């Protein structure tokens, strides 16, 4: 609102008030530096946590990816290459013997998997890793082709011993393997990498091969399976209530309970043909995948909380400026800085405490410490216990709203946007009748030092 003075001029804003507003704004920007440093500390601690989890997984089993099983039939092909050459004007026939080694790979025509995973935790120092022990059972059928289907009729073929191959990304996590065929370490096939194999000496070409296997596998954080077969079904159960279903195929049905989840995938040959693995099987571990996640992880919450650091400082400084103008009580920039540092240290306390106790308890302790310190300090700065208590209550309410935002995984952005809009609306409506020119031009009645 602008009102002309008696001389018909619009009163100018007090230069001291303008300068102080600029100084406070710059101070708020400077205090953003420690908040950014704390955000960097959170990222560093998360990296250390990831290193610890990797170290634990090295001794138990990393993220596991299983591919297969399929039949690998090695063979040698020999043939005679005939060339006609003219030597000294005479046409001669040159014969060269050629040979090559090949592998015929036959995926399962149908395979049914059942996976039963037990999730637990192991700690290294203050960091914990989610580990699992998965008991897996598979049974299926491989339609072995007749020899004539891959022989050309003009070459000589020498077959090797067929292998039933199962790919496992981290064989260190294999606890046991048994079934209709005796498995040995190593896949025996460079196309699939690491895993297990079983020699199939009784193989008959043109006749189906039935198989079954039981596998106990240790891993961490996530599990995936590549449906190499034409028709694949996977039924999985785990005692973890926060699965993240990923990969090319999502479960056809799933049930999530407080004590775990159950899911079932069905991949038909009609669907599998669009994403079928061609050897070597690069990236097949992304076909059916489950990650055992925390809905809102600790460091994700800490990183999100630190993003609101400047909001806390800005709102507090804005409240102080309004108080100065409305109550005519000066607050020194040094006092602004001390309160701003106390607000920034909240996020440092929260990070340090949450690594040792539950996040809710750490948040409550950090809030109590910072609100208590700032409220006590403001008693002398504002010269009023009642007003200092009101500031403390408002700050505690702001921390409470921030905690609610941190717990809202899917609605944090919406909640944060509504909070900012609501706070701005309250300030605008509460000060809609204030004549800022007149208010800033009036001399201050009371001055307080740092």
SULPE-V475265 format. One record per pair of residues at least 24 apart in sequence whose ideal C-beta (glycine too) atoms are under 10 Angstrom apart, sorted by sequence separation. I is the first residue (numbers start at 1). J is the second residue. If there is no record, write none. Layout:
i=I j=J
i=I j=J
//
This chain:
i=76 j=100
i=77 j=101
i=113 j=137
i=114 j=138
i=163 j=187
i=164 j=188
i=165 j=189
i=167 j=191
i=168 j=192
i=169 j=193
i=170 j=194
i=171 j=195
i=222 j=246
i=225 j=249
i=237 j=261
i=238 j=262
i=248 j=272
i=316 j=340
i=345 j=369
i=346 j=370
i=371 j=395
i=372 j=396
i=75 j=100
i=76 j=101
i=77 j=102
i=112 j=137
i=113 j=138
i=114 j=139
i=163 j=188
i=167 j=192
i=168 j=193
i=169 j=194
i=170 j=195
i=171 j=196
i=236 j=261
i=237 j=262
i=238 j=263
i=263 j=288
i=265 j=290
i=345 j=370
i=346 j=371
i=370 j=395
i=371 j=396
i=398 j=423
i=75 j=101
i=76 j=102
i=112 j=138
i=113 j=139
i=163 j=189
i=165 j=191
i=166 j=192
i=167 j=193
i=168 j=194
i=169 j=195
i=236 j=262
i=237 j=263
i=248 j=274
i=249 j=275
i=313 j=339
i=314 j=340
i=316 j=342
i=317 j=343
i=344 j=370
i=370 j=396
i=371 j=397
i=74 j=101
i=75 j=102
i=111 j=138
i=112 j=139
i=113 j=140
i=161 j=188
i=165 j=192
i=167 j=194
i=168 j=195
i=235 j=262
i=236 j=263
i=237 j=264
i=248 j=275
i=263 j=290
i=313 j=340
i=316 j=343
i=342 j=369
i=343 j=370
i=346 j=373
i=371 j=398
i=74 j=102
i=75 j=103
i=111 j=139
i=112 j=140
i=138 j=166
i=167 j=195
i=168 j=196
i=181 j=209
i=235 j=263
i=236 j=264
i=247 j=275
i=312 j=340
i=313 j=341
i=315 j=343
i=342 j=370
i=345 j=373
i=346 j=374
i=367 j=395
i=368 j=396
i=371 j=399
i=73 j=102
i=74 j=103
i=75 j=104
i=110 j=139
i=111 j=140
i=112 j=141
i=166 j=195
i=167 j=196
i=180 j=209
i=234 j=263
i=235 j=264
i=236 j=265
i=261 j=290
i=313 j=342
i=314 j=343
i=342 j=371
i=367 j=396
i=370 j=399
i=73 j=103
i=74 j=104
i=108 j=138
i=110 j=140
i=111 j=141
i=136 j=166
i=165 j=195
i=166 j=196
i=167 j=197
i=180 j=210
i=181 j=211
i=183 j=213
i=234 j=264
i=235 j=265
i=310 j=340
i=313 j=343
i=72 j=103
i=73 j=104
i=108 j=139
i=109 j=140
i=110 j=141
i=111 j=142
i=165 j=196
i=166 j=197
i=180 j=211
i=181 j=212
i=183 j=214
i=233 j=264
i=234 j=265
i=235 j=266
i=261 j=292
i=309 j=340
i=312 j=343
i=313 j=344
i=339 j=370
i=342 j=373
i=343 j=374
i=367 j=398
i=368 j=399
i=72 j=104
i=73 j=105
i=108 j=140
i=109 j=141
i=110 j=142
i=164 j=196
i=165 j=197
i=166 j=198
i=179 j=211
i=180 j=212
i=181 j=213
i=183 j=215
i=233 j=265
i=234 j=266
i=311 j=343
i=312 j=344
i=342 j=374
i=367 j=399
i=71 j=104
i=72 j=105
i=73 j=106
i=107 j=140
i=108 j=141
i=109 j=142
i=110 j=143
i=163 j=196
i=164 j=197
i=165 j=198
i=179 j=212
i=180 j=213
i=232 j=265
i=233 j=266
i=234 j=267
i=310 j=343
i=366 j=399
i=367 j=400
i=71 j=105
i=72 j=106
i=108 j=142
i=109 j=143
i=163 j=197
i=164 j=198
i=178 j=212
i=179 j=213
i=180 j=214
i=192 j=226
i=232 j=266
i=233 j=267
i=309 j=343
i=310 j=344
i=312 j=346
i=339 j=373
i=70 j=105
i=71 j=106
i=107 j=142
i=108 j=143
i=109 j=144
i=162 j=197
i=163 j=198
i=164 j=199
i=178 j=213
i=179 j=214
i=231 j=266
i=232 j=267
i=233 j=268
i=248 j=283
i=309 j=344
i=312 j=347
i=338 j=373
i=339 j=374
i=342 j=377
i=364 j=399
i=367 j=402
i=70 j=106
i=71 j=107
i=106 j=142
i=107 j=143
i=162 j=198
i=163 j=199
i=164 j=200
i=177 j=213
i=178 j=214
i=179 j=215
i=192 j=228
i=231 j=267
i=232 j=268
i=248 j=284
i=254 j=290
i=338 j=374
i=363 j=399
i=364 j=400
i=367 j=403
i=68 j=105
i=70 j=107
i=71 j=108
i=106 j=143
i=162 j=199
i=163 j=200
i=177 j=214
i=178 j=215
i=230 j=267
i=231 j=268
i=232 j=269
i=247 j=284
i=249 j=286
i=251 j=288
i=309 j=346
i=363 j=400
i=69 j=107
i=70 j=108
i=106 j=144
i=161 j=199
i=162 j=200
i=176 j=214
i=177 j=215
i=178 j=216
i=227 j=265
i=229 j=267
i=230 j=268
i=231 j=269
i=247 j=285
i=248 j=286
i=249 j=287
i=250 j=288
i=306 j=344
i=309 j=347
i=339 j=377
i=68 j=107
i=69 j=108
i=106 j=145
i=134 j=173
i=160 j=199
i=161 j=200
i=162 j=201
i=164 j=203
i=176 j=215
i=177 j=216
i=227 j=266
i=230 j=269
i=231 j=270
i=232 j=271
i=247 j=286
i=248 j=287
i=249 j=288
i=250 j=289
i=251 j=290
i=308 j=347
i=338 j=377
i=339 j=378
i=363 j=402
i=364 j=403
i=67 j=107
i=68 j=108
i=104 j=144
i=133 j=173
i=135 j=175
i=139 j=179
i=161 j=201
i=162 j=202
i=163 j=203
i=175 j=215
i=176 j=216
i=177 j=217
i=225 j=265
i=227 j=267
i=229 j=269
i=230 j=270
i=231 j=271
i=232 j=272
i=246 j=286
i=247 j=287
i=248 j=288
i=249 j=289
i=306 j=346
i=307 j=347
i=363 j=403
i=70 j=111
i=104 j=145
i=132 j=173
i=134 j=175
i=135 j=176
i=136 j=177
i=138 j=179
i=139 j=180
i=162 j=203
i=174 j=215
i=175 j=216
i=176 j=217
i=227 j=268
i=231 j=272
i=246 j=287
i=247 j=288
i=248 j=289
i=305 j=346
i=306 j=347
i=69 j=111
i=131 j=173
i=133 j=175
i=137 j=179
i=161 j=203
i=174 j=216
i=175 j=217
i=225 j=267
i=227 j=269
i=230 j=272
i=246 j=288
i=247 j=289
i=305 j=347
i=306 j=348
i=335 j=377
i=339 j=381
i=68 j=111
i=104 j=147
i=162 j=205
i=173 j=216
i=174 j=217
i=175 j=218
i=229 j=272
i=230 j=273
i=245 j=288
i=246 j=289
i=247 j=290
i=335 j=378
i=338 j=381
i=360 j=403
i=363 j=406
i=106 j=150
i=159 j=203
i=173 j=217
i=174 j=218
i=227 j=271
i=228 j=272
i=245 j=289
i=246 j=290
i=247 j=291
i=306 j=350
i=359 j=403
i=363 j=407
i=104 j=149
i=164 j=209
i=166 j=211
i=173 j=218
i=227 j=272
i=244 j=289
i=245 j=290
i=246 j=291
i=302 j=347
i=305 j=350
i=306 j=351
i=335 j=380
i=336 j=381
i=104 j=150
i=159 j=205
i=171 j=217
i=172 j=218
i=173 j=219
i=230 j=276
i=244 j=290
i=245 j=291
i=305 j=351
i=335 j=381
i=66 j=113
i=162 j=209
i=164 j=211
i=166 j=213
i=168 j=215
i=170 j=217
i=172 j=219
i=173 j=220
i=229 j=276
i=243 j=290
i=244 j=291
i=331 j=378
i=335 j=382
i=359 j=406
i=360 j=407
i=102 j=150
i=170 j=218
i=227 j=275
i=228 j=276
i=243 j=291
i=244 j=292
i=302 j=350
i=303 j=351
i=359 j=407
i=66 j=115
i=164 j=213
i=166 j=215
i=168 j=217
i=170 j=219
i=226 j=275
i=227 j=276
i=228 j=277
i=242 j=291
i=243 j=292
i=244 j=293
i=301 j=350
i=302 j=351
i=305 j=354
i=332 j=381
i=346 j=395
i=350 j=399
i=169 j=219
i=170 j=220
i=226 j=276
i=227 j=277
i=240 j=290
i=242 j=292
i=243 j=293
i=331 j=381
i=168 j=219
i=226 j=277
i=228 j=279
i=240 j=291
i=241 j=292
i=242 j=293
i=244 j=295
i=331 j=382
i=236 j=288
i=238 j=290
i=240 j=292
i=242 j=294
i=299 j=351
i=302 j=354
i=329 j=381
i=339 j=391
i=343 j=395
i=228 j=281
i=239 j=292
i=240 j=293
i=242 j=295
i=298 j=351
i=301 j=354
i=302 j=355
i=329 j=382
i=346 j=399
i=234 j=288
i=236 j=290
i=238 j=292
i=241 j=295
i=242 j=296
i=305 j=359
i=329 j=383
i=100 j=155
i=102 j=157
i=104 j=159
i=150 j=205
i=169 j=224
i=226 j=281
i=232 j=287
i=299 j=354
i=323 j=378
i=327 j=382
i=329 j=384
i=99 j=155
i=106 j=162
i=108 j=164
i=144 j=200
i=149 j=205
i=228 j=284
i=232 j=288
i=234 j=290
i=298 j=354
i=299 j=355
i=327 j=383
i=339 j=395
i=343 j=399
i=346 j=402
i=98 j=155
i=99 j=156
i=101 j=158
i=103 j=160
i=148 j=205
i=149 j=206
i=226 j=283
i=227 j=284
i=298 j=355
i=302 j=359
i=327 j=384
i=104 j=162
i=105 j=163
i=142 j=200
i=146 j=204
i=147 j=205
i=148 j=206
i=226 j=284
i=301 j=359
i=305 j=363
i=312 j=370
i=316 j=374
i=320 j=378
i=323 j=381
i=329 j=387
i=99 j=158
i=101 j=160
i=103 j=162
i=144 j=203
i=146 j=205
i=147 j=206
i=167 j=226
i=225 j=284
i=226 j=285
i=228 j=287
i=323 j=382
i=60 j=120
i=103 j=163
i=105 j=165
i=144 j=204
i=145 j=205
i=146 j=206
i=224 j=284
i=225 j=285
i=226 j=286
i=227 j=287
i=298 j=358
i=302 j=362
i=327 j=387
i=142 j=203
i=144 j=205
i=145 j=206
i=146 j=207
i=167 j=228
i=224 j=285
i=226 j=287
i=227 j=288
i=298 j=359
i=305 j=366
i=320 j=381
i=60 j=122
i=103 j=165
i=144 j=206
i=223 j=285
i=224 j=286
i=225 j=287
i=226 j=288
i=297 j=359
i=301 j=363
i=320 j=382
i=59 j=122
i=143 j=206
i=144 j=207
i=165 j=228
i=222 j=285
i=224 j=287
i=225 j=288
i=226 j=289
i=296 j=359
i=383 j=446
i=143 j=207
i=144 j=208
i=224 j=288
i=225 j=289
i=298 j=362
i=323 j=387
i=56 j=121
i=57 j=122
i=59 j=124
i=143 j=208
i=144 j=209
i=223 j=288
i=224 j=289
i=225 j=290
i=383 j=448
i=56 j=122
i=142 j=208
i=143 j=209
i=223 j=289
i=224 j=290
i=382 j=448
i=56 j=123
i=141 j=208
i=142 j=209
i=222 j=289
i=223 j=290
i=224 j=291
i=381 j=448
i=56 j=124
i=64 j=132
i=66 j=134
i=141 j=209
i=142 j=210
i=222 j=290
i=223 j=291
i=323 j=391
i=380 j=448
i=53 j=122
i=55 j=124
i=60 j=129
i=69 j=138
i=140 j=209
i=141 j=210
i=142 j=211
i=222 j=291
i=223 j=292
i=381 j=450
i=61 j=131
i=64 j=134
i=66 j=136
i=68 j=138
i=140 j=210
i=141 j=211
i=221 j=291
i=222 j=292
i=52 j=123
i=53 j=124
i=56 j=127
i=60 j=131
i=61 j=132
i=69 j=140
i=71 j=142
i=73 j=144
i=139 j=210
i=140 j=211
i=221 j=292
i=222 j=293
i=320 j=391
i=52 j=124
i=55 j=127
i=56 j=128
i=57 j=129
i=59 j=131
i=60 j=132
i=61 j=133
i=64 j=136
i=66 j=138
i=70 j=142
i=71 j=143
i=73 j=145
i=75 j=147
i=139 j=211
i=140 j=212
i=220 j=292
i=221 j=293
i=319 j=391
i=51 j=124
i=52 j=125
i=56 j=129
i=57 j=130
i=60 j=133
i=61 j=134
i=69 j=142
i=71 j=144
i=77 j=150
i=79 j=152
i=138 j=211
i=139 j=212
i=140 j=213
i=219 j=292
i=52 j=126
i=53 j=127
i=55 j=129
i=56 j=130
i=57 j=131
i=71 j=145
i=73 j=147
i=77 j=151
i=80 j=154
i=138 j=212
i=139 j=213
i=49 j=124
i=52 j=127
i=53 j=128
i=54 j=129
i=56 j=131
i=75 j=150
i=77 j=152
i=79 j=154
i=80 j=155
i=137 j=212
i=138 j=213
i=139 j=214
i=316 j=391
i=319 j=394
i=49 j=125
i=51 j=127
i=52 j=128
i=53 j=129
i=75 j=151
i=79 j=155
i=80 j=156
i=137 j=213
i=138 j=214
i=319 j=395
i=48 j=125
i=49 j=126
i=50 j=127
i=52 j=129
i=53 j=130
i=73 j=150
i=78 j=155
i=79 j=156
i=136 j=213
i=137 j=214
i=138 j=215
i=48 j=126
i=49 j=127
i=53 j=131
i=77 j=155
i=78 j=156
i=79 j=157
i=136 j=214
i=137 j=215
i=316 j=394
i=48 j=127
i=49 j=128
i=50 j=129
i=76 j=155
i=77 j=156
i=78 j=157
i=135 j=214
i=136 j=215
i=315 j=394
i=316 j=395
i=49 j=129
i=76 j=156
i=77 j=157
i=78 j=158
i=135 j=215
i=136 j=216
i=315 j=395
i=45 j=126
i=76 j=157
i=77 j=158
i=134 j=215
i=135 j=216
i=136 j=217
i=45 j=127
i=75 j=157
i=76 j=158
i=134 j=216
i=135 j=217
i=316 j=398
i=75 j=158
i=76 j=159
i=133 j=216
i=134 j=217
i=312 j=395
i=315 j=398
i=74 j=158
i=75 j=159
i=76 j=160
i=105 j=189
i=133 j=217
i=134 j=218
i=74 j=159
i=75 j=160
i=103 j=188
i=132 j=217
i=133 j=218
i=134 j=219
i=192 j=277
i=73 j=159
i=74 j=160
i=103 j=189
i=105 j=191
i=132 j=218
i=133 j=219
i=191 j=277
i=312 j=398
i=73 j=160
i=74 j=161
i=75 j=162
i=103 j=190
i=105 j=192
i=131 j=218
i=132 j=219
i=136 j=223
i=138 j=225
i=142 j=229
i=143 j=230
i=191 j=278
i=192 j=279
i=193 j=280
i=311 j=398
i=312 j=399
i=72 j=160
i=73 j=161
i=74 j=162
i=103 j=191
i=131 j=219
i=132 j=220
i=141 j=229
i=142 j=230
i=191 j=279
i=192 j=280
i=193 j=281
i=72 j=161
i=73 j=162
i=74 j=163
i=130 j=219
i=131 j=220
i=132 j=221
i=134 j=223
i=136 j=225
i=140 j=229
i=141 j=230
i=190 j=279
i=191 j=280
i=192 j=281
i=193 j=282
i=72 j=162
i=73 j=163
i=130 j=220
i=131 j=221
i=132 j=222
i=140 j=230
i=141 j=231
i=189 j=279
i=190 j=280
i=191 j=281
i=308 j=398
i=312 j=402
i=71 j=162
i=72 j=163
i=129 j=220
i=130 j=221
i=132 j=223
i=138 j=229
i=140 j=231
i=189 j=280
i=191 j=282
i=308 j=399
i=311 j=402
i=71 j=163
i=72 j=164
i=129 j=221
i=130 j=222
i=140 j=232
i=192 j=284
i=70 j=163
i=71 j=164
i=72 j=165
i=140 j=233
i=308 j=401
i=69 j=163
i=70 j=164
i=71 j=165
i=138 j=232
i=305 j=399
i=308 j=402
i=69 j=164
i=70 j=165
i=68 j=164
i=69 j=165
i=70 j=166
i=138 j=234
i=68 j=165
i=69 j=166
i=70 j=167
i=305 j=402
i=308 j=405
i=67 j=165
i=68 j=166
i=69 j=167
i=122 j=220
i=136 j=234
i=137 j=235
i=304 j=402
i=305 j=403
i=308 j=406
i=67 j=166
i=68 j=167
i=109 j=208
i=66 j=166
i=67 j=167
i=68 j=168
i=109 j=209
i=111 j=211
i=112 j=212
i=113 j=213
i=114 j=214
i=115 j=215
i=116 j=216
i=117 j=217
i=136 j=236
i=305 j=405
i=66 j=167
i=67 j=168
i=108 j=209
i=119 j=220
i=304 j=405
i=305 j=406
i=65 j=167
i=66 j=168
i=67 j=169
i=111 j=213
i=113 j=215
i=115 j=217
i=117 j=219
i=134 j=236
i=301 j=403
i=304 j=406
i=65 j=168
i=66 j=169
i=106 j=209
i=108 j=211
i=64 j=168
i=65 j=169
i=134 j=238
i=301 j=405
i=302 j=406
i=64 j=169
i=65 j=170
i=301 j=406
i=311 j=416
i=315 j=420
i=318 j=423
i=322 j=427
i=326 j=431
i=63 j=169
i=64 j=170
i=117 j=223
i=132 j=238
i=300 j=406
i=301 j=407
i=325 j=431
i=61 j=168
i=62 j=169
i=63 j=170
i=64 j=171
i=132 j=239
i=61 j=169
i=62 j=170
i=115 j=223
i=132 j=240
i=301 j=409
i=304 j=412
i=308 j=416
i=311 j=419
i=315 j=423
i=319 j=427
i=322 j=430
i=326 j=434
i=61 j=170
i=64 j=173
i=300 j=409
i=307 j=416
i=311 j=420
i=315 j=424
i=318 j=427
i=322 j=431
i=325 j=434
i=60 j=170
i=61 j=171
i=62 j=172
i=63 j=173
i=64 j=174
i=69 j=179
i=115 j=225
i=130 j=240
i=167 j=277
i=296 j=406
i=61 j=172
i=62 j=173
i=296 j=407
i=301 j=412
i=308 j=419
i=325 j=436
i=328 j=439
i=58 j=170
i=60 j=172
i=61 j=173
i=69 j=181
i=113 j=225
i=130 j=242
i=295 j=407
i=296 j=408
i=297 j=409
i=304 j=416
i=308 j=420
i=311 j=423
i=315 j=427
i=322 j=434
i=338 j=450
i=57 j=170
i=59 j=172
i=60 j=173
i=61 j=174
i=296 j=409
i=326 j=439
i=335 j=448
i=337 j=450
i=58 j=172
i=59 j=173
i=61 j=175
i=69 j=183
i=74 j=188
i=113 j=227
i=167 j=281
i=295 j=409
i=296 j=410
i=325 j=439
i=328 j=442
i=330 j=444
i=335 j=449
i=336 j=450
i=57 j=172
i=72 j=187
i=74 j=189
i=294 j=409
i=295 j=410
i=325 j=440
i=328 j=443
i=329 j=444
i=330 j=445
i=332 j=447
i=334 j=449
i=335 j=450
i=57 j=173
i=72 j=188
i=111 j=227
i=113 j=229
i=169 j=285
i=296 j=412
i=324 j=440
i=328 j=444
i=329 j=445
i=330 j=446
i=331 j=447
i=332 j=448
i=334 j=450
i=72 j=189
i=111 j=228
i=112 j=229
i=167 j=284
i=322 j=439
i=325 j=442
i=327 j=444
i=328 j=445
i=329 j=446
i=330 j=447
i=331 j=448
i=332 j=449
i=333 j=450
i=111 j=229
i=167 j=285
i=327 j=445
i=328 j=446
i=329 j=447
i=330 j=448
i=331 j=449
i=332 j=450
i=68 j=187
i=70 j=189
i=72 j=191
i=108 j=227
i=110 j=229
i=111 j=230
i=112 j=231
i=113 j=232
i=114 j=233
i=115 j=234
i=116 j=235
i=117 j=236
i=118 j=237
i=119 j=238
i=120 j=239
i=325 j=444
i=327 j=446
i=328 j=447
i=329 j=448
i=330 j=449
i=331 j=450
i=67 j=187
i=72 j=192
i=107 j=227
i=108 j=228
i=109 j=229
i=110 j=230
i=111 j=231
i=112 j=232
i=113 j=233
i=114 j=234
i=115 j=235
i=116 j=236
i=117 j=237
i=118 j=238
i=119 j=239
i=120 j=240
i=324 j=444
i=68 j=189
i=70 j=191
i=107 j=228
i=108 j=229
i=109 j=230
i=110 j=231
i=111 j=232
i=112 j=233
i=113 j=234
i=114 j=235
i=115 j=236
i=116 j=237
i=117 j=238
i=118 j=239
i=119 j=240
i=70 j=192
i=107 j=229
i=108 j=230
i=109 j=231
i=110 j=232
i=111 j=233
i=112 j=234
i=113 j=235
i=114 j=236
i=115 j=237
i=116 j=238
i=117 j=239
i=118 j=240
i=119 j=241
i=69 j=192
i=105 j=228
i=107 j=230
i=108 j=231
i=110 j=233
i=111 j=234
i=112 j=235
i=113 j=236
i=114 j=237
i=115 j=238
i=116 j=239
i=117 j=240
i=119 j=242
i=68 j=192
i=108 j=232
i=324 j=448
i=67 j=192
i=72 j=197
i=107 j=232
i=67 j=193
i=69 j=195
i=68 j=195
i=69 j=196
i=73 j=200
i=65 j=193
i=67 j=195
i=68 j=196
i=69 j=197
i=72 j=200
i=66 j=195
i=68 j=197
i=69 j=198
i=71 j=200
i=65 j=195
i=73 j=203
i=71 j=203
i=73 j=205
i=71 j=209
i=71 j=211
i=119 j=260
i=69 j=211
i=118 j=260
i=117 j=260
i=69 j=213
i=117 j=261
i=68 j=213
i=116 j=262
i=115 j=263
i=66 j=215
i=114 j=264
i=66 j=217
i=113 j=265
i=64 j=217
i=66 j=219
i=64 j=218
i=65 j=219
i=64 j=219
i=61 j=217
i=62 j=218
i=63 j=219
i=64 j=220
i=111 j=267
i=61 j=218
i=62 j=219
i=63 j=220
i=64 j=221
i=65 j=222
i=66 j=223
i=67 j=224
i=68 j=225
i=60 j=218
i=61 j=219
i=62 j=220
i=63 j=221
i=64 j=222
i=65 j=223
i=66 j=224
i=67 j=225
i=68 j=226
i=70 j=228
i=110 j=268
i=132 j=290
i=59 j=218
i=60 j=219
i=61 j=220
i=62 j=221
i=63 j=222
i=64 j=223
i=65 j=224
i=66 j=225
i=67 j=226
i=68 j=227
i=69 j=228
i=70 j=229
i=110 j=269
i=60 j=220
i=61 j=221
i=62 j=222
i=63 j=223
i=64 j=224
i=65 j=225
i=66 j=226
i=67 j=227
i=68 j=228
i=69 j=229
i=109 j=269
i=132 j=292
i=57 j=218
i=63 j=224
i=64 j=225
i=65 j=226
i=67 j=228
i=68 j=229
i=130 j=291
i=131 j=292
i=57 j=219
i=58 j=220
i=66 j=228
i=107 j=269
i=130 j=292
i=57 j=220
i=130 j=293
i=56 j=220
i=57 j=221
i=130 j=294
i=107 j=272
i=54 j=220
i=53 j=220
i=54 j=221
i=53 j=221
i=107 j=276
i=107 j=277
i=128 j=298
i=127 j=298
i=105 j=277
i=107 j=279
i=105 j=278
i=117 j=290
i=119 j=292
i=105 j=279
i=113 j=288
i=115 j=290
i=117 j=292
i=103 j=279
i=105 j=281
i=70 j=277
i=72 j=279
i=68 j=277
i=70 j=279
i=67 j=277
i=70 j=281
i=68 j=281
i=67 j=281
i=65 j=281
i=68 j=284
i=67 j=284
i=65 j=283
i=66 j=284
i=67 j=285
i=65 j=284
i=66 j=285
i=65 j=285
i=67 j=287
i=64 j=285
i=65 j=286
i=63 j=285
i=65 j=287
i=66 j=288
i=65 j=288
i=65 j=289
i=63 j=289
i=63 j=291
i=127 j=355
i=126 j=355
i=125 j=355
i=126 j=356
i=49 j=297
i=49 j=298
i=50 j=299
i=49 j=299
i=46 j=297
i=46 j=298
i=47 j=299
i=45 j=298
i=46 j=299
i=45 j=299
i=46 j=300
i=42 j=298
i=43 j=299
i=46 j=302
i=42 j=299
i=45 j=302
i=46 j=303
i=42 j=300
i=42 j=301
i=43 j=302
i=42 j=302
i=43 j=303
i=41 j=302
i=42 j=303
i=42 j=304
i=39 j=302
i=42 j=305
i=43 j=306
i=38 j=302
i=39 j=303
i=42 j=306
i=38 j=303
i=41 j=306
i=39 j=305
i=40 j=306
i=38 j=305
i=39 j=306
i=38 j=306
i=39 j=307
i=37 j=306
i=36 j=306
i=39 j=309
i=35 j=306
i=38 j=309
i=35 j=307
i=35 j=308
i=36 j=309
i=35 j=309
i=36 j=310
i=34 j=309
i=35 j=310
i=32 j=309
i=35 j=312
i=31 j=309
i=32 j=310
i=35 j=313
i=31 j=310
i=34 j=313
i=29 j=310
i=31 j=312
i=32 j=313
i=28 j=310
i=31 j=313
i=32 j=314
i=31 j=314
i=29 j=313
i=28 j=313
i=29 j=314
i=27 j=313
i=28 j=314
i=31 j=317
i=28 j=316
i=25 j=314
i=28 j=317
i=24 j=314
i=27 j=317
i=28 j=318
i=25 j=317
i=24 j=317
i=25 j=318
i=24 j=318
i=21 j=317
i=24 j=320
i=25 j=321
i=24 j=321
i=21 j=321
i=24 j=324
i=20 j=321
i=21 j=324
i=17 j=321
i=20 j=324
i=21 j=325
i=31 j=336
i=35 j=340
i=42 j=347
i=27 j=333
i=31 j=337
i=34 j=340
i=38 j=344
i=41 j=347
i=42 j=348
i=45 j=351
i=49 j=355
i=17 j=324
i=24 j=331
i=26 j=333
i=27 j=334
i=30 j=337
i=34 j=341
i=37 j=344
i=38 j=345
i=41 j=348
i=45 j=352
i=48 j=355
i=17 j=325
i=28 j=336
i=31 j=339
i=32 j=340
i=35 j=343
i=36 j=344
i=38 j=346
i=39 j=347
i=42 j=350
i=24 j=333
i=27 j=336
i=28 j=337
i=31 j=340
i=34 j=343
i=35 j=344
i=38 j=347
i=42 j=351
i=45 j=354
i=20 j=330
i=23 j=333
i=27 j=337
i=30 j=340
i=31 j=341
i=34 j=344
i=37 j=347
i=38 j=348
i=41 j=351
i=45 j=355
i=20 j=331
i=33 j=344
i=34 j=345
i=35 j=346
i=37 j=348
i=38 j=349
i=41 j=352
i=20 j=332
i=24 j=336
i=28 j=340
i=31 j=343
i=32 j=344
i=35 j=347
i=38 j=350
i=39 j=351
i=20 j=333
i=23 j=336
i=24 j=337
i=27 j=340
i=31 j=344
i=34 j=347
i=35 j=348
i=38 j=351
i=16 j=330
i=34 j=348
i=20 j=336
i=24 j=340
i=17 j=436
i=21 j=440
i=20 j=440
i=17 j=439
i=18 j=440
i=13 j=436
i=14 j=437
i=17 j=440
i=11 j=435
i=13 j=437
i=16 j=440
i=17 j=441
i=12 j=437
i=13 j=438
i=14 j=439
i=15 j=440
i=17 j=442
i=11 j=437
i=13 j=439
i=14 j=440
i=15 j=441
i=10 j=437
i=11 j=438
i=13 j=440
i=14 j=441
i=16 j=443
i=17 j=444
i=12 j=440
i=13 j=441
i=14 j=442
i=16 j=444
i=11 j=440
i=12 j=441
i=14 j=443
i=11 j=441
i=14 j=444
i=1 j=432
i=11 j=442
i=1 j=433
i=3 j=435
i=5 j=437
i=1 j=434
i=2 j=435
i=5 j=438
i=1 j=435
i=2 j=436
i=3 j=437
i=1 j=436
i=2 j=437
i=3 j=438
i=1 j=437
i=2 j=438
i=5 j=441
i=1 j=438
//
